[in-house]
Amino acid sequence: MNYRIEHDSMGEVKVPADRYWGAQTERSRNNFKAGVGHEEMPDEITRAFGILKKAAALANHDLRPQKMTDEKCRMICTVCDEITSGALSSHFPLVVFQTGSGTQSNMNANEVIANRANEAKGTVLLHPNDDVNMSQSSNDTFPTAMHISAVLSVRESLLPALDTMIATLDRLEHENEDVIKCGRTHLQDATPIRFSQEISGWRSSLTKDRELIERSLEPLYELALGGTAVGTGLNAPAGFDEAVAREVASLTSLPFRTAENKFHALTSKNEMVFSHGALKALAADLWKIANDVRWLASGPRNGLGEIFIPENEPGSSIMPGKVNPTQCEAVTMVAAQVMGNDTTVGLAASQGNFELNVFMPVLAYNYLQSVRLLSDVMHSFEEHCVRGIVANKARMKQNLTDSLMLVTALNPYIGYENAAKTAKLAFREGITLKEACVRLGFLTAEKFDEVFHPEEMV
């Protein structure tokens, strides 16, 4: 491999000649090995750095035109556009488990932008610290990248996947309005319910989750940029914080704004905790829905068997013909991972010491992984399972007919205790509710038929 010599305040460093990063990135690459090849800084963070570095250059160009010249601003913006497009992703090699402030990832962005621009110009136009990092600190850029990446990933990936799931459930709800089945509580038979009503519960849960997630994004529109090292804004020109937030808002077409209190913005991560809590709520509801689906599809002969789901692949290496609810299992595993991530997010957010939180990379990593996993698994669950759900109407009718909890319809006529006696006799003797009620003398056969209408119980 060919190398070139880069230098920083600590001296010279050999850097791969075909990479745009510089000395500080290379030091980090050599010093932090945990997660190499598996847990690199998420692409969403890299993209967010491209956005915020462009916004900073534009703001500096307005406020410090003698330092951020037209040419420097233009070249920074050009390289940032390459970063946000993903064209330079191979030049961001650092792992998540590095310095807790994300300093090395900030410098990775600074070095790539400077070296890429200098190569294009054929001269040393940009310095990574003096020009690309102008008016900034790692301590305000990394939390800004966290917020930008969180908002963009939710809006561009998670919400569309959630909308598709909601639309499919809405269709299934309307298709099953005439199907009545046995309801269940505590995994025991309960009073009847329309299958459409059961599905509406799933749909409404996801709709509520969507509302909660949308609300949780509101605090994330606040940006730490402009606080620099400890929140005082040292080395940033007056008005930089508001100007750079306006530029980020313009570049993303989203309502980003400067954080009112930069001391809070640098050290507290409660906005990320709050937002990830909404992701956990979605995970909990998806787990519930996936469990319902696999319970209802259980069988095919010795389970509930009330719905058919798509058969996607063989389910056993030893039992021929077995098909399993694998999409449901994938959903529940993702939900478990998201709940684990929530613990990490909460613990990481608690580690703000004085003027800085030093667990930001792992917090961002877990948040973005949750968004990515939930988005992907919802697409898969909807495409390979939910859209293909079909009611087994015959089995639903049979289970409804056999349900002893239909006796609840008799409460107004024979009372709770006599209804309980009727149900217990029917279960003990293996007879129908009608036979039990008549045998106990609570109603005549004619009166039973007159008042007993399960279809009206929904």
C-alpha positions as CSV (number, residue, x, y, z in Angstrom):
1,M,0.0,0.0,0.0
2,N,1.2,3.5,-0.8
3,Y,1.3,6.1,1.9
4,R,1.6,9.9,2.2
5,I,2.8,11.8,5.2
6,E,0.2,14.0,7.0
7,H,0.8,16.0,10.2
8,D,-1.1,17.4,13.1
9,S,-0.2,19.1,16.4
10,M,1.4,15.8,17.6
11,G,3.6,15.3,14.6
12,E,3.7,13.3,11.4
13,V,1.5,10.3,10.5
14,K,1.5,7.9,7.6
15,V,-1.9,7.8,5.8
16,P,-3.1,5.6,2.9
17,A,-2.4,7.6,-0.2
18,D,-5.8,6.8,-1.7
19,R,-7.8,8.2,1.2
20,Y,-8.8,11.8,1.9
21,W,-8.6,11.5,5.7
22,G,-5.7,13.0,7.6
23,A,-3.5,12.6,10.6
24,Q,-6.2,12.7,13.4
25,T,-8.4,10.3,11.6
26,E,-5.5,7.9,11.1
27,R,-4.5,8.1,14.8
28,S,-8.1,7.2,15.8
29,R,-8.1,4.4,13.2
30,N,-5.0,2.9,14.8
31,N,-6.0,3.6,18.5
32,F,-9.6,2.3,18.6
33,K,-10.1,-1.2,17.4
34,A,-13.4,-2.2,19.1
35,G,-16.0,-2.8,16.4
36,V,-13.6,-2.5,13.4
37,G,-15.4,-4.0,10.4
38,H,-18.7,-4.2,12.2
39,E,-19.5,-1.0,14.1
40,E,-18.3,1.9,12.1
41,M,-19.9,5.3,12.6
42,P,-23.3,5.2,10.9
43,D,-23.6,6.6,7.4
44,E,-26.4,8.8,8.7
45,I,-24.0,10.6,10.9
46,T,-21.6,11.1,8.0
47,R,-24.4,12.6,5.9
48,A,-25.4,14.9,8.8
49,F,-21.8,16.1,9.0
50,G,-21.9,16.9,5.3
51,I,-25.0,19.0,5.9
52,L,-23.8,20.9,8.9
53,K,-20.3,21.6,7.5
54,K,-21.9,23.1,4.4
55,A,-24.3,25.1,6.6
56,A,-21.4,26.3,8.7
57,A,-19.4,27.4,5.6
58,L,-22.4,29.4,4.3
59,A,-23.0,31.0,7.7
60,N,-19.3,31.9,8.0
61,H,-19.3,33.3,4.5
62,D,-22.0,35.7,5.5
63,L,-20.5,36.6,8.9
64,R,-16.7,36.3,8.2
65,P,-16.3,36.9,4.4
66,Q,-12.7,38.0,4.9
67,K,-11.9,34.5,6.4
68,M,-14.5,32.3,4.6
69,T,-13.9,33.6,1.1
70,D,-16.0,32.8,-1.9
71,E,-13.6,30.2,-3.1
72,K,-13.2,28.5,0.2
73,C,-17.0,28.4,0.8
74,R,-17.6,27.1,-2.7
75,M,-15.1,24.2,-2.4
76,I,-16.4,23.2,1.1
77,C,-20.0,23.2,-0.3
78,T,-19.0,21.1,-3.3
79,V,-17.3,18.4,-1.2
80,C,-20.1,18.4,1.4
81,D,-22.5,17.7,-1.5
82,E,-20.4,14.7,-2.3
83,I,-20.5,13.5,1.3
84,T,-24.2,13.8,1.6
85,S,-24.6,11.9,-1.7
86,G,-22.6,9.0,-0.2
87,A,-19.8,9.3,-2.8
88,L,-17.1,9.6,-0.2
89,S,-18.4,7.0,2.3
90,S,-15.2,4.9,2.1
91,H,-13.3,7.8,3.5
92,F,-15.1,7.7,6.9
93,P,-13.6,4.6,8.5
94,L,-13.9,5.3,12.3
95,V,-15.6,3.1,14.7
96,V,-18.4,4.1,17.2
97,F,-16.3,3.2,20.2
98,Q,-13.9,6.2,20.1
99,T,-13.8,9.4,22.1
100,G,-17.1,10.0,23.7
101,S,-17.4,13.5,22.3
102,G,-17.1,12.3,18.7
103,T,-14.1,14.6,18.2
104,Q,-12.4,12.2,15.8
105,S,-15.4,11.8,13.6
106,N,-15.7,15.6,13.4
107,M,-12.0,15.8,12.4
108,N,-12.6,13.0,9.9
109,A,-15.1,15.2,8.2
110,N,-12.9,18.3,8.4
111,E,-9.9,16.4,7.0
112,V,-11.8,14.7,4.2
113,I,-13.4,18.0,3.1
114,A,-10.1,19.9,3.2
115,N,-8.0,17.2,1.4
116,R,-10.6,16.5,-1.2
117,A,-11.0,20.3,-2.0
118,N,-7.2,20.8,-2.0
119,E,-6.8,17.9,-4.4
120,A,-9.4,19.4,-6.7
121,K,-7.8,22.8,-6.6
122,G,-4.2,21.5,-6.9
123,T,-3.1,23.7,-4.0
124,V,-3.5,23.9,-0.2
125,L,-6.7,26.1,-0.1
126,L,-8.3,24.7,3.1
127,H,-7.1,23.8,6.5
128,P,-9.2,21.2,8.3
129,N,-9.3,23.2,11.6
130,D,-9.0,26.8,10.6
131,D,-11.4,26.7,7.6
132,V,-13.7,23.6,7.7
133,N,-14.1,23.7,11.4
134,M,-14.4,27.5,11.6
135,S,-16.7,28.8,14.4
136,Q,-17.2,25.2,15.5
137,S,-16.1,22.6,18.1
138,S,-16.5,18.8,18.1
139,N,-18.6,19.4,21.2
140,D,-21.3,21.3,19.3
141,T,-21.0,19.6,15.9
142,F,-21.5,16.0,17.0
143,P,-24.7,16.7,19.0
144,T,-25.9,18.7,16.0
145,A,-25.1,15.7,13.7
146,M,-27.0,13.5,16.1
147,H,-30.1,15.6,15.9
148,I,-30.0,16.0,12.1
149,S,-29.4,12.3,11.5
150,A,-32.1,11.3,13.9
151,V,-34.7,13.5,12.3
152,L,-33.8,12.6,8.7
153,S,-33.7,8.9,9.4
154,V,-37.1,8.9,11.0
155,R,-38.7,11.1,8.4
156,E,-37.2,9.4,5.4
157,S,-37.2,5.8,6.4
158,L,-39.3,5.0,9.5
159,L,-42.4,7.1,8.8
160,P,-42.9,5.8,5.2
161,A,-42.6,2.2,6.4
162,L,-45.1,2.9,9.2
163,D,-47.5,4.5,6.8
164,T,-47.4,1.5,4.5
165,M,-48.2,-0.8,7.5
166,I,-51.1,1.4,8.5
167,A,-52.5,1.5,5.0
168,T,-52.4,-2.3,4.7
169,L,-54.1,-2.8,8.1
170,D,-56.8,-0.2,7.0
171,R,-57.5,-2.3,3.9
172,L,-57.7,-5.6,5.9
173,E,-60.0,-3.9,8.4
174,H,-62.5,-3.0,5.7
175,E,-62.2,-6.4,4.0
176,N,-63.2,-8.2,7.3
177,E,-66.1,-6.1,8.6
178,D,-68.6,-9.0,8.3
179,V,-66.4,-11.6,10.0
180,I,-67.3,-12.3,13.7
181,K,-64.9,-14.3,15.9
182,C,-64.2,-15.2,19.4
183,G,-62.5,-12.5,21.4
184,R,-59.7,-13.4,23.9
185,T,-58.4,-12.0,27.1
186,H,-55.7,-13.6,29.3
187,L,-55.3,-16.1,26.5
188,Q,-58.8,-17.4,27.4
189,D,-62.1,-17.2,25.5
190,A,-63.9,-13.9,25.8
191,T,-67.0,-12.3,24.3
192,P,-67.2,-12.0,20.4
193,I,-65.5,-9.4,18.4
194,R,-65.5,-8.5,14.7
195,F,-62.2,-9.4,13.0
196,S,-62.2,-5.9,11.6
197,Q,-62.4,-4.5,15.2
198,E,-59.4,-6.6,16.2
199,I,-57.5,-5.3,13.2
200,S,-58.6,-1.8,14.0
201,G,-56.8,-2.1,17.3
202,W,-53.6,-2.9,15.5
203,R,-54.0,0.0,13.1
204,S,-54.9,2.5,15.8
205,S,-51.9,1.4,17.9
206,L,-49.5,2.2,15.0
207,T,-51.3,5.4,14.2
208,K,-50.9,6.5,17.8
209,D,-47.2,5.5,17.6
210,R,-46.8,7.6,14.6
211,E,-48.2,10.6,16.4
212,L,-45.9,10.0,19.3
213,I,-42.9,9.7,17.1
214,E,-43.8,13.0,15.2
215,R,-44.1,14.8,18.6
216,S,-40.7,13.4,19.7
217,L,-39.0,15.0,16.7
218,E,-40.0,18.5,17.8
219,P,-37.2,18.8,20.4
220,L,-34.7,17.3,18.0
221,Y,-35.0,20.3,15.7
222,E,-33.0,22.3,18.2
223,L,-29.3,22.4,17.3
224,A,-26.3,22.8,19.5
225,L,-24.2,24.4,16.8
226,G,-22.8,27.7,17.9
227,G,-22.1,26.6,21.5
228,T,-18.6,25.6,20.5
229,A,-16.5,24.0,23.3
230,V,-18.5,24.5,26.5
231,G,-21.7,26.3,25.4
232,T,-20.3,29.9,25.6
233,G,-19.9,30.2,21.8
234,L,-16.2,31.1,22.1
235,N,-14.5,31.7,18.7
236,A,-17.9,31.9,16.9
237,P,-19.1,35.3,15.6
238,A,-22.2,36.9,17.0
239,G,-25.3,35.4,15.3
240,F,-23.5,32.4,14.0
241,D,-25.8,30.0,15.9
242,E,-29.0,31.4,14.4
243,A,-27.4,31.8,10.9
244,V,-26.1,28.2,10.8
245,A,-29.4,26.8,12.0
246,R,-31.2,28.7,9.2
247,E,-28.8,27.2,6.7
248,V,-29.5,23.7,8.0
249,A,-33.2,24.3,7.8
250,S,-32.8,25.5,4.2
251,L,-30.7,22.6,3.2
252,T,-33.1,20.0,4.7
253,S,-36.4,21.8,4.2
254,L,-37.1,21.0,7.9
255,P,-37.7,23.5,10.8
256,F,-34.3,23.2,12.5
257,R,-33.5,26.1,14.8
258,T,-30.8,27.0,17.3
259,A,-31.0,25.6,20.8
260,E,-32.1,28.2,23.3
261,N,-29.6,27.1,25.9
262,K,-26.3,25.7,24.5
263,F,-25.1,24.6,27.9
264,H,-28.0,22.2,28.0
265,A,-27.5,21.3,24.3
266,L,-23.9,20.1,24.9
267,T,-24.4,18.1,28.1
268,S,-28.0,16.8,28.1
269,K,-29.3,14.3,25.7
270,N,-32.9,14.1,27.0
271,E,-34.3,14.9,23.6
272,M,-32.7,11.7,22.2
273,V,-34.0,9.7,25.2
274,F,-37.5,11.1,24.7
275,S,-37.5,10.3,21.0
276,H,-36.1,6.8,21.4
277,G,-38.9,6.2,23.9
278,A,-41.3,6.8,21.1
279,L,-39.4,4.2,19.0
280,K,-39.6,1.8,22.0
281,A,-43.4,2.3,22.1
282,L,-43.6,1.4,18.4
283,A,-41.4,-1.7,19.0
284,A,-43.8,-2.7,21.9
285,D,-46.9,-2.4,19.6
286,L,-45.2,-4.2,16.8
287,W,-44.2,-7.1,19.1
288,K,-47.9,-7.3,20.3
289,I,-49.2,-7.3,16.7
290,A,-46.7,-9.9,15.6
291,N,-47.6,-12.1,18.5
292,D,-51.3,-11.8,17.7
293,V,-50.7,-12.8,14.1
294,R,-48.6,-15.9,15.0
295,W,-51.1,-17.0,17.7
296,L,-54.0,-16.5,15.3
297,A,-52.1,-18.4,12.6
298,S,-51.0,-21.2,14.9
299,G,-51.7,-24.8,13.8
300,P,-52.4,-25.6,11.1
301,R,-54.6,-28.2,12.8
302,N,-53.7,-28.1,16.5
303,G,-53.6,-24.4,17.1
304,L,-56.1,-21.5,16.7
305,G,-55.9,-21.5,13.0
306,E,-58.1,-18.5,12.6
307,I,-56.0,-16.8,9.9
308,F,-53.9,-17.9,7.0
309,I,-50.5,-16.1,6.5
310,P,-48.2,-16.4,3.4
311,E,-46.0,-19.4,3.3
312,N,-42.6,-18.0,2.5
313,E,-40.1,-20.8,3.2
314,P,-39.8,-24.3,4.7
315,G,-39.9,-24.1,8.4
316,S,-38.0,-27.2,9.5
317,S,-34.9,-29.1,8.5
318,I,-36.5,-32.3,9.8
319,M,-40.3,-32.0,9.7
320,P,-41.5,-32.0,6.0
321,G,-44.2,-29.6,5.1
322,K,-43.8,-27.4,8.2
323,V,-44.2,-23.7,7.7
324,N,-43.4,-21.2,10.5
325,P,-44.4,-17.5,11.1
326,T,-40.9,-16.4,10.5
327,Q,-41.8,-12.7,9.7
328,C,-43.4,-12.5,13.1
329,E,-40.3,-13.8,14.7
330,A,-38.1,-11.3,12.9
331,V,-40.4,-8.5,14.2
332,T,-40.2,-9.6,17.8
333,M,-36.4,-10.0,17.6
334,V,-36.1,-6.4,16.3
335,A,-38.4,-5.2,19.1
336,A,-36.1,-6.9,21.6
337,Q,-33.1,-5.2,20.1
338,V,-34.8,-1.8,20.2
339,M,-35.7,-2.3,23.9
340,G,-32.0,-3.1,24.6
341,N,-31.0,-0.1,22.6
342,D,-33.3,2.0,24.7
343,T,-31.4,1.0,27.8
344,T,-28.2,2.0,26.2
345,V,-29.6,5.3,25.1
346,G,-30.8,6.1,28.6
347,L,-27.6,5.1,30.3
348,A,-25.5,7.0,27.8
349,A,-27.7,10.1,28.2
350,S,-27.1,10.0,32.0
351,Q,-23.4,10.4,31.5
352,G,-23.2,14.2,31.1
353,N,-20.3,15.4,33.2
354,F,-20.1,19.2,33.7
355,E,-20.3,20.8,30.3
356,L,-20.3,17.7,28.0
357,N,-21.8,14.3,27.5
358,V,-19.1,11.8,26.5
359,F,-21.3,8.9,25.4
360,M,-22.6,10.5,22.3
361,P,-21.3,8.1,19.6
362,V,-22.8,5.0,21.2
363,L,-26.1,6.9,21.9
364,A,-26.3,7.9,18.2
365,Y,-25.4,4.5,17.0
366,N,-28.2,2.8,19.0
367,Y,-30.8,5.4,18.1
368,L,-30.0,5.1,14.4
369,Q,-29.8,1.3,14.6
370,S,-33.3,1.2,16.1
371,V,-34.7,3.4,13.3
372,R,-33.0,1.3,10.6
373,L,-34.2,-2.0,12.1
374,L,-37.7,-0.9,12.7
375,S,-38.0,0.6,9.2
376,D,-36.6,-2.5,7.5
377,V,-38.6,-5.1,9.5
378,M,-41.8,-3.2,9.0
379,H,-41.3,-3.2,5.2
380,S,-40.6,-7.0,5.3
381,F,-43.4,-7.8,7.7
382,E,-45.9,-5.8,5.6
383,E,-44.7,-7.3,2.3
384,H,-44.2,-10.9,3.3
385,C,-46.9,-11.4,5.9
386,V,-49.5,-8.7,6.8
387,R,-50.7,-7.9,3.3
388,G,-51.4,-11.6,2.7
389,I,-53.4,-12.3,5.9
390,V,-56.7,-14.1,5.1
391,A,-59.4,-14.9,7.6
392,N,-60.2,-18.6,8.0
393,K,-63.9,-17.9,8.4
394,A,-64.9,-21.5,8.9
395,R,-62.5,-21.9,11.8
396,M,-63.5,-18.5,13.3
397,K,-67.2,-19.5,13.2
398,Q,-66.5,-22.9,14.8
399,N,-64.4,-21.4,17.6
400,L,-67.1,-18.7,18.2
401,T,-69.8,-21.4,18.4
402,D,-67.8,-23.4,20.9
403,S,-67.0,-20.4,23.1
404,L,-68.5,-20.6,26.5
405,M,-68.2,-16.9,27.0
406,L,-71.2,-16.4,24.8
407,V,-73.0,-17.0,28.0
408,T,-72.3,-13.3,28.8
409,A,-75.3,-12.5,26.6
410,L,-77.6,-14.2,29.2
411,N,-76.5,-12.0,32.1
412,P,-79.4,-9.6,31.7
413,Y,-81.9,-12.5,31.7
414,I,-80.6,-15.0,34.3
415,G,-78.0,-13.0,36.2
416,Y,-74.2,-13.4,36.5
417,E,-74.2,-16.3,39.0
418,N,-76.7,-18.4,37.0
419,A,-74.8,-17.6,33.8
420,A,-71.6,-18.9,35.4
421,K,-73.4,-22.1,36.5
422,T,-74.6,-22.5,32.9
423,A,-71.1,-22.1,31.5
424,K,-69.5,-24.5,34.0
425,L,-72.1,-27.2,33.4
426,A,-71.7,-26.9,29.6
427,F,-67.9,-27.2,30.0
428,R,-68.1,-30.1,32.5
429,E,-70.7,-32.1,30.5
430,G,-69.5,-31.2,27.0
431,I,-72.9,-29.9,26.1
432,T,-74.1,-26.6,24.5
433,L,-75.0,-23.5,26.5
434,K,-78.6,-23.9,25.5
435,E,-78.7,-27.4,26.8
436,A,-77.1,-26.4,30.0
437,C,-79.4,-23.4,30.5
438,V,-82.5,-25.4,29.9
439,R,-81.4,-28.3,32.1
440,L,-80.8,-25.9,35.0
441,G,-84.2,-24.5,34.5
442,F,-83.0,-20.9,33.9
443,L,-84.7,-20.5,30.5
444,T,-87.0,-22.4,28.2
445,A,-85.6,-23.5,24.9
446,E,-87.8,-21.0,23.1
447,K,-86.8,-18.1,25.4
448,F,-83.1,-19.0,25.0
449,D,-83.4,-18.8,21.2
450,E,-85.2,-15.5,21.6
451,V,-82.6,-13.7,23.7
452,F,-79.3,-15.5,22.6
453,H,-77.8,-13.6,19.6
454,P,-74.0,-13.7,19.5
455,E,-73.8,-11.5,16.4
456,E,-75.3,-8.7,18.4
457,M,-72.6,-8.9,21.1
458,V,-70.0,-7.1,18.9
